Amino acid sequence: METSNQPQNNPKKQQFNSLLKYSGLAMQMGATIALMAWIGYWLDGYFHTSKPFLTLGFLLLGTIASILSLIRQLR
């Protein structure tokens, strides 16, 4: 009986690995957007702005950064 060191082409394992990869990307996107929104919210409080300009700006910046990161990782 021979044992090979080559991985078997198990479709369930490949499907599970893809699921982990894409769910990790989604979690990373959500964390990036949430962190940038929190930074903007904190800066709005620190500078006592009358409207949430920094929150919206950092939220937009986080969204753009996470989309660019997603595009790079999917290539």
N, C-alpha and C positions, 0 to 999 in steps of 0.2 A: 504494500500500500504506500503510495507516494504522496507526500504533502508538498504542495506548491506554495511558494511565497507570493504568488500573484493574487491580487484580490479578485474575488468572484463578482460577476456582474449581477448583483442582486437588485432587481428593480425597486423593491420596497425600501431597501437601504438608501438607494439613490434618491428616491422620492422623499424620504425622511431628511436626508442631508440638504436637499433643495428647500424643504420647508423650514429647516433651521436657518439656512442662509437668508432667505427672504424675510422671515420674521425678525431676524436680527437687524436687517436693514431698516425695517419699519420701526423697530424700537430705537434705533440710532437716529432716525429722522425725527421721531417724536421728542426724544430727549434734547436734540439740538434746538428744535423750535421752542420747546418749553424753557430751556436754559436761557436762550436769547431774549425771550419775552420777559422772564423774571429779571434779567439784568436791566432791561429797559424800564421795567416797573420800578425797580430799586432806584435807578438814576432819576426817574421822574419824581420820586419821593425825596431824593437827596437834593435836587435842584429846585424843588417846589414849583414845578411847572403847572400851569393852569389847565392844560389839556395833555392827554397822554401821547405827545408826539414821540418821545423817546421809546415808549413801549411799542408803538406801532412801527417805528423805524427799525428797532432791533428785531421785532417779530418778522418783518419783511426780510431783513438781512439773514435771519436764521432760516427762513423758508428757502431763500435763494441758495444759501450755502448747503442746505441739506439736499436740495434737488441736484445741485452740481456734484455733490459727493455721491449721490445715488447713480447718476449717469456714469461717473468714472468707475464705480465699482461694478456696474453691469456690463461694461465693455469687455 
